[in-house]
Amino acid sequence: MASSLTATYPWTKVPLISCAPMRLIANATLAAAVSIAGGLGFIGAGSDISTLSSELFQARDILTKANISTNTGVLPIGVGFLIWGAPLADTLAVLRKPENIPAAVWLFAPRNPNQLKDWTEGVREATSNKTKIWIQVTSVREALEAVKLASPDVLVVQGTDAGGHGAAQGAGITSLIPETIDAVTEHCKSSSSAPLPFFVAAGGISEGRGAAAALCLGAQGVCLGTRYLAANEATIASGYRDAVLRASDGGTTTIRSSVYDQLRGTTEWPAGYGGRGVLNASYRDHEAGVTFEDNKKLYDEAVASGDKGWEGDRARLTTYAGTGIGLVKTIMSAEAITQEVRDNALKVLSSVSVSKL
């Protein structure tokens, strides 16, 4: 293993900033822009790989035009999969093509732990070990399980402040990161066959101060999702983006729930996961006892109304976002976001001294 996370990905800068593989939102354009800025961008393939080859082709084209080398045997981007639903055999067929090998594959949400082993072994074989394995975990137990079964190169430790899907019950990164690092380090020291992975923090990080805090907790890199919802390159409806920019006080205005999955019809997720999104009329009506049938009818009408479905007090459409939503105030390019978060994190880290406390 390389001596540092950024050494593993030589185009990246310290500290490593990555964008979450947000399904339907993080496309080739967003992923490539983050990598061009010295971060590691992820395409969100999710459970559907029907467009994966074309997304990888587009990313390669963007990176080549930006003079980012794609001739090193790997594309300087990653791809994220929801392994409860993504087809392993078909995915490996795509990744076996030399021109499609990504620098990283991000695995999340297995239906059973052995899927982590199958996917890790399959990806490593298909890419001749060129692709590094990132596994997203939401608890110390999951982290130890992943290390024992799959020996990932990176553990993405996701706290409950994260937007979108995560554990219905868990901890924030302030406690989760150090406890996970301690437990995994102890396990790896006692097992000669388990190399120590790198740790990336996710959940509630929207700007440089949060990134700096995560690094102080022991993480070697950070991942942002909600902040990139306001990136020019994100594939997102303008109503959704505007709802993110309007929101504040994310601890009270977002909630993790299964309600939005039920209304959207995305109920294939394994037990124990929920989606954090902005509280709106759909959730309030659910809490008030409105029947699912009536709530679903209103939701479908909101879908048909387009961007209006995110407007005002009667907004009904799903707005997945984390508790850091109130720190997302402006639309920027993904490159500018990546650079700003990195630069501000370094400023914070360099400015902290005991004498100022």
C-alpha positions as CSV (number, residue, x, y, z in Angstrom):
1,M,0.0,0.0,0.0
2,A,1.2,3.5,-0.7
3,S,2.5,5.6,2.2
4,S,-0.5,8.0,2.0
5,L,-3.9,8.3,0.5
6,T,-2.8,11.0,-1.9
7,A,0.2,9.0,-2.9
8,T,-2.2,6.2,-4.0
9,Y,-3.7,8.7,-6.4
10,P,-0.8,10.8,-7.7
11,W,-2.9,13.6,-9.3
12,T,-4.6,14.4,-6.0
13,K,-3.6,17.1,-3.5
14,V,-3.5,17.1,0.3
15,P,-5.9,16.7,1.9
16,L,-7.8,14.4,-0.4
17,I,-11.3,15.7,-1.1
18,S,-13.8,13.3,-2.8
19,C,-17.3,13.7,-4.0
20,A,-19.9,11.1,-3.0
21,P,-21.2,8.7,-5.7
22,M,-24.7,10.2,-5.6
23,R,-27.0,8.0,-7.7
24,L,-28.4,9.9,-10.7
25,I,-26.6,13.1,-9.6
26,A,-22.9,12.4,-9.7
27,N,-22.2,11.8,-13.4
28,A,-19.0,11.8,-15.5
29,T,-18.9,15.6,-15.7
30,L,-19.1,16.1,-11.9
31,A,-16.6,13.3,-11.2
32,A,-14.1,14.5,-13.8
33,A,-14.3,18.1,-12.5
34,V,-13.5,17.0,-9.0
35,S,-10.5,15.0,-10.1
36,I,-9.3,17.8,-12.3
37,A,-9.2,20.0,-9.2
38,G,-6.9,17.5,-7.4
39,G,-9.6,15.5,-5.7
40,L,-11.2,12.1,-6.5
41,G,-14.6,12.3,-8.2
42,F,-17.0,9.3,-8.2
43,I,-19.6,8.5,-10.7
44,G,-22.7,7.2,-9.0
45,A,-23.7,4.1,-10.9
46,G,-25.8,2.9,-8.0
47,S,-27.7,-0.3,-8.9
48,D,-28.1,0.4,-12.6
49,I,-25.0,0.1,-14.8
50,S,-26.8,0.5,-18.2
51,T,-25.0,3.8,-18.8
52,L,-21.7,3.0,-17.1
53,S,-19.7,2.5,-20.2
54,S,-20.8,5.7,-21.7
55,E,-20.2,7.6,-18.5
56,L,-16.6,6.2,-18.3
57,F,-16.1,7.2,-22.0
58,Q,-17.3,10.7,-21.3
59,A,-15.1,11.0,-18.2
60,R,-12.1,9.9,-20.1
61,D,-12.8,12.4,-22.8
62,I,-13.1,15.3,-20.3
63,L,-10.0,14.3,-18.5
64,T,-8.0,14.0,-21.7
65,K,-9.0,17.4,-22.8
66,A,-8.0,18.8,-19.4
67,N,-4.5,17.3,-19.9
68,I,-5.1,14.8,-17.0
69,S,-3.3,11.7,-18.0
70,T,-5.5,8.7,-18.7
71,N,-2.7,6.5,-20.1
72,T,-1.5,5.1,-16.7
73,G,-3.7,2.1,-16.9
74,V,-6.5,3.6,-14.7
75,L,-8.9,6.4,-15.1
76,P,-8.4,9.1,-12.4
77,I,-11.9,8.8,-11.2
78,G,-14.0,6.3,-9.1
79,V,-17.3,4.5,-9.5
80,G,-19.8,3.9,-6.7
81,F,-22.1,0.9,-6.6
82,L,-25.1,-0.1,-4.4
83,I,-24.2,-3.7,-4.3
84,W,-27.6,-4.8,-3.0
85,G,-28.9,-4.3,-6.6
86,A,-26.0,-3.8,-9.0
87,P,-25.4,-6.9,-11.2
88,L,-21.9,-8.1,-10.4
89,A,-21.2,-10.2,-13.5
90,D,-22.3,-7.4,-15.9
91,T,-20.3,-4.8,-13.9
92,L,-17.1,-6.9,-14.1
93,A,-17.6,-7.2,-17.8
94,V,-17.5,-3.4,-18.1
95,L,-14.5,-3.0,-15.8
96,R,-12.5,-5.7,-17.6
97,K,-12.1,-3.5,-20.6
98,P,-8.7,-1.7,-20.3
99,E,-10.1,1.7,-21.2
100,N,-12.7,1.4,-18.4
101,I,-10.6,0.7,-15.3
102,P,-11.3,3.3,-12.6
103,A,-8.9,4.3,-9.9
104,A,-11.4,3.3,-7.2
105,V,-14.6,1.4,-6.8
106,W,-16.9,2.4,-3.9
107,L,-19.1,-0.4,-2.5
108,F,-22.1,0.2,-0.2
109,A,-25.1,-1.5,1.3
110,P,-24.8,-5.3,0.8
111,R,-27.8,-7.4,1.4
112,N,-25.4,-9.8,3.2
113,P,-21.8,-9.3,4.2
114,N,-20.5,-11.9,1.8
115,Q,-21.4,-9.6,-1.1
116,L,-18.5,-7.4,0.0
117,K,-16.1,-10.4,-0.5
118,D,-17.5,-11.3,-3.8
119,W,-17.4,-7.8,-5.2
120,T,-13.9,-7.1,-3.9
121,E,-12.5,-10.3,-5.3
122,G,-14.3,-9.8,-8.6
123,V,-13.2,-6.2,-9.1
124,R,-9.6,-6.9,-8.2
125,E,-9.5,-9.8,-10.6
126,A,-11.2,-7.9,-13.4
127,T,-8.9,-4.9,-13.1
128,S,-5.7,-6.8,-12.3
129,N,-5.6,-5.1,-8.9
130,K,-5.4,-1.7,-10.5
131,T,-8.6,-0.5,-9.0
132,K,-8.6,0.3,-5.2
133,I,-11.5,-0.8,-3.1
134,W,-13.4,1.7,-1.1
135,I,-16.1,0.3,1.3
136,Q,-18.6,2.5,3.0
137,V,-19.5,1.6,6.6
138,T,-21.8,3.1,9.1
139,S,-20.6,1.5,12.4
140,V,-17.6,-0.1,14.0
141,R,-19.1,-3.5,13.6
142,E,-19.5,-3.0,9.8
143,A,-16.0,-1.7,9.6
144,L,-14.5,-4.7,11.3
145,E,-16.7,-7.0,9.1
146,A,-15.5,-5.3,5.9
147,V,-11.8,-5.6,6.9
148,K,-12.1,-9.2,7.8
149,L,-14.0,-10.2,4.6
150,A,-12.6,-7.9,2.0
151,S,-9.4,-6.1,3.2
152,P,-10.5,-2.8,1.6
153,D,-7.9,-0.2,0.6
154,V,-10.2,2.5,2.0
155,L,-12.9,2.6,4.6
156,V,-15.4,5.4,4.1
157,V,-16.8,6.0,7.6
158,Q,-20.2,7.6,7.3
159,G,-21.8,9.4,10.2
160,T,-25.5,9.9,10.6
161,D,-25.3,13.6,9.5
162,A,-24.9,12.4,5.9
163,G,-27.6,13.1,3.4
164,G,-29.2,10.4,1.3
165,H,-29.0,6.8,2.4
166,G,-27.2,5.6,5.5
167,A,-27.8,3.7,8.7
168,A,-31.2,4.4,10.3
169,Q,-29.3,4.2,13.6
170,G,-25.7,5.3,14.2
171,A,-23.3,7.9,15.4
172,G,-21.8,11.2,14.1
173,I,-18.3,11.2,12.8
174,T,-17.0,12.9,16.0
175,S,-17.2,9.6,17.9
176,L,-17.5,7.2,15.0
177,I,-14.2,8.0,13.2
178,P,-11.8,7.6,16.2
179,E,-13.6,4.5,17.6
180,T,-13.5,2.9,14.1
181,I,-9.9,3.7,13.6
182,D,-8.9,2.3,17.0
183,A,-10.9,-0.9,16.5
184,V,-9.6,-1.5,13.0
185,T,-6.0,-0.7,13.9
186,E,-6.2,-3.1,16.8
187,H,-7.6,-5.8,14.6
188,C,-5.0,-5.3,11.9
189,K,-2.1,-5.4,14.4
190,S,-3.3,-8.8,15.7
191,S,-3.9,-10.2,12.2
192,S,-0.9,-10.4,9.8
193,S,-3.3,-10.9,6.9
194,A,-5.2,-7.7,7.4
195,P,-3.5,-4.6,6.1
196,L,-4.6,-1.3,7.7
197,P,-6.8,0.6,5.3
198,F,-7.0,4.4,4.9
199,F,-9.9,6.2,6.4
200,V,-12.2,8.7,4.7
201,A,-14.8,10.6,6.7
202,A,-18.3,11.3,5.4
203,G,-21.4,12.8,6.8
204,G,-22.1,16.5,7.6
205,I,-18.9,17.9,6.0
206,S,-19.7,20.8,3.7
207,E,-16.7,23.1,4.0
208,G,-13.1,23.5,5.1
209,R,-13.8,23.7,8.9
210,G,-15.6,20.4,8.8
211,A,-12.9,18.8,6.7
212,A,-10.2,20.0,9.1
213,A,-12.1,18.6,12.0
214,A,-12.4,15.2,10.3
215,L,-8.7,15.2,9.6
216,C,-8.0,15.9,13.3
217,L,-10.1,12.9,14.2
218,G,-7.7,10.7,12.2
219,A,-9.2,10.5,8.8
220,Q,-6.8,10.8,5.8
221,G,-9.4,12.3,3.5
222,V,-13.0,13.5,3.4
223,C,-16.1,13.0,1.2
224,L,-18.7,15.6,0.5
225,G,-22.1,14.9,-1.0
226,T,-24.6,17.7,-0.1
227,R,-22.1,20.5,-1.0
228,Y,-21.8,19.1,-4.5
229,L,-25.5,19.3,-5.0
230,A,-24.9,23.0,-5.7
231,A,-22.1,22.3,-8.2
232,N,-22.7,23.4,-11.8
233,E,-21.9,19.9,-13.0
234,A,-24.4,18.0,-10.8
235,T,-27.3,16.4,-12.6
236,I,-30.0,17.9,-10.5
237,A,-33.3,19.6,-11.1
238,S,-33.2,23.4,-10.5
239,G,-36.1,23.0,-8.0
240,Y,-34.1,20.5,-6.0
241,R,-31.0,22.7,-6.1
242,D,-32.9,25.8,-5.0
243,A,-34.5,23.9,-2.1
244,V,-31.0,23.0,-0.9
245,L,-29.8,26.6,-1.2
246,R,-32.9,27.8,0.8
247,A,-32.5,25.4,3.7
248,S,-30.7,26.1,6.9
249,D,-30.3,24.5,10.4
250,G,-30.0,21.1,8.9
251,G,-30.2,19.3,12.3
252,T,-33.9,20.3,12.6
253,T,-34.9,20.7,9.0
254,T,-33.7,17.3,7.7
255,I,-34.6,13.8,8.9
256,R,-33.6,10.2,8.1
257,S,-36.7,8.2,7.3
258,S,-38.1,5.6,4.9
259,V,-41.1,7.8,4.0
260,Y,-39.4,9.3,0.9
261,D,-38.4,5.9,-0.4
262,Q,-41.9,4.6,0.0
263,L,-43.4,7.6,-1.9
264,R,-40.8,7.4,-4.6
265,G,-41.1,3.6,-5.0
266,T,-37.4,3.0,-4.2
267,T,-38.1,0.4,-1.6
268,E,-35.4,-2.2,-2.6
269,W,-33.0,-1.0,0.1
270,P,-32.0,-3.6,2.7
271,A,-33.4,-3.3,6.2
272,G,-31.7,-0.8,8.4
273,Y,-31.2,2.0,5.9
274,G,-33.0,5.3,5.6
275,G,-32.7,8.4,3.5
276,R,-32.0,11.8,5.1
277,G,-33.8,14.5,3.3
278,V,-35.4,18.0,3.9
279,L,-38.6,17.9,5.9
280,N,-41.5,18.9,3.7
281,A,-45.2,18.5,3.3
282,S,-44.9,14.8,2.4
283,Y,-43.3,14.0,5.7
284,R,-45.5,16.3,7.7
285,D,-48.6,14.7,6.2
286,H,-47.3,11.2,7.0
287,E,-46.7,12.3,10.6
288,A,-50.2,13.8,10.7
289,G,-51.8,10.5,9.7
290,V,-52.6,11.1,6.1
291,T,-53.0,7.7,4.4
292,F,-50.2,6.4,2.2
293,E,-52.5,6.3,-0.8
294,D,-53.5,10.0,-0.4
295,N,-49.9,11.0,0.3
296,K,-48.7,9.1,-2.7
297,K,-51.3,10.7,-4.9
298,L,-50.2,14.2,-3.8
299,Y,-46.5,13.2,-4.3
300,D,-47.2,12.0,-7.9
301,E,-49.0,15.3,-8.6
302,A,-45.9,17.1,-7.4
303,V,-43.7,15.0,-9.6
304,A,-45.8,16.0,-12.6
305,S,-45.5,19.7,-11.6
306,G,-41.7,19.7,-12.1
307,D,-39.7,22.3,-10.2
308,K,-42.9,23.6,-8.5
309,G,-42.9,20.3,-6.5
310,W,-40.0,21.8,-4.4
311,E,-41.5,25.2,-3.9
312,G,-42.9,26.8,-0.7
313,D,-44.4,25.3,2.4
314,R,-46.3,22.7,0.4
315,A,-43.1,21.3,-1.2
316,R,-43.5,17.6,-1.5
317,L,-40.6,16.2,-3.6
318,T,-37.7,14.3,-2.1
319,T,-34.7,16.6,-1.3
320,Y,-32.0,14.3,0.0
321,A,-29.4,16.3,1.8
322,G,-27.3,16.1,5.0
323,T,-27.3,18.3,8.2
324,G,-24.6,20.5,6.7
325,I,-27.2,21.8,4.2
326,G,-27.2,25.3,5.9
327,L,-23.6,25.7,4.9
328,V,-24.4,25.4,1.2
329,K,-25.1,28.9,0.1
330,T,-23.9,29.4,-3.5
331,I,-23.7,27.5,-6.8
332,M,-20.1,27.0,-7.8
333,S,-18.2,24.8,-10.2
334,A,-17.1,21.5,-8.8
335,E,-13.5,22.5,-9.3
336,A,-14.0,25.7,-7.2
337,I,-15.8,23.7,-4.5
338,T,-13.0,21.2,-4.3
339,Q,-10.3,23.8,-4.2
340,E,-12.1,26.0,-1.6
341,V,-12.7,23.1,0.8
342,R,-9.1,22.0,0.5
343,D,-7.6,25.4,0.9
344,N,-9.8,26.4,3.8
345,A,-9.1,23.1,5.6
346,L,-5.4,23.8,5.3
347,K,-5.9,27.3,6.6
348,V,-7.8,26.1,9.6
349,L,-5.2,23.4,10.4
350,S,-2.4,25.9,10.2
351,S,-4.1,28.5,12.3
352,V,-5.0,26.3,15.3
353,S,-2.7,26.7,18.3
354,V,-3.2,26.1,22.0
355,S,-2.5,29.8,22.7
356,K,-5.7,30.7,20.8
357,L,-7.9,28.5,22.9
